[in-house]
């Protein structure tokens, strides 16, 4: 009996798919990739840095922190809620409209050896996600 080659059902089994997955995590993606990086063993009350775009900053909540920026950081954004819930000191660098380059050039500097937790979402602005949503929301015509 001859055996047939079995195709892996893993989404990252081929080199092309592995590159696509890697690109999706490091480059523009439609809805932004949110990554929670594993933290070193620390006691409660560690430091938490929130990086990224409007998905992280909380745009749309209509309640924004008055921090002298136009980043639309909200007390109702998941970084604010998570930090409060877990008793973490939050460094909130996420900014509405941020691109991958913005995060790389202006937000990563918030990380240090004392950072215990990090979240990041970015890529929607690079991919034109707002334009896609606007187009899809138009009535047929």
Order of alpha helices (4+ residues) and beta strands (2+ residues): alpha-beta-beta-alpha-alpha-beta-beta-alpha-alpha
